[in-house]
Amino acid sequence: MNKVILATITAALLTFSIQADEPEGKIQQRKENQQARIGQGVKSGQLTAGETSRLETRETNVNKEIRTDRAADGGKLTGAEKQQVNRQQNRMSKSIYKDKHNGAVQSK
């Protein structure tokens, strides 16, 4: 009986551990998606050089913050840090959309 309980608890802890790491994978995937959106905007001419520079600078600052937070917390982000990164990525996403659809185009 004790072995069954121990196995159940171990399985639950492993599942929780995997789920706890999942948002960091989502952070990376969103970062890659947003970079692709910026690249597509540059290629299509929807983003001007100034808009691209500003977006890339903001993205770089978020990435530096993530690296700093992970270094301070043994390679992981806390729940509050994950929420903060999610908010920052949401704002970045809105900025990318706004800049791509504001009518300003890069001259070719």
PETAUR-V96160 format. One record per pair of residues at least 4 apart in sequence whose C-alpha atoms are under 6 Angstrom apart, sorted by the first residue. I is the first residue (numbers start at 1). J is the second residue. If there is no record, write none. Layout:
i->{I;I}
j->{J;J}
//
This chain:
i->{16;41;41;41;42;45;45;46;46;47;47;47;48;48;70;70;70;71;77;95;98}
j->{20;45;46;47;47;105;106;100;105;51;100;105;105;106;75;76;77;75;81;99;102}
//
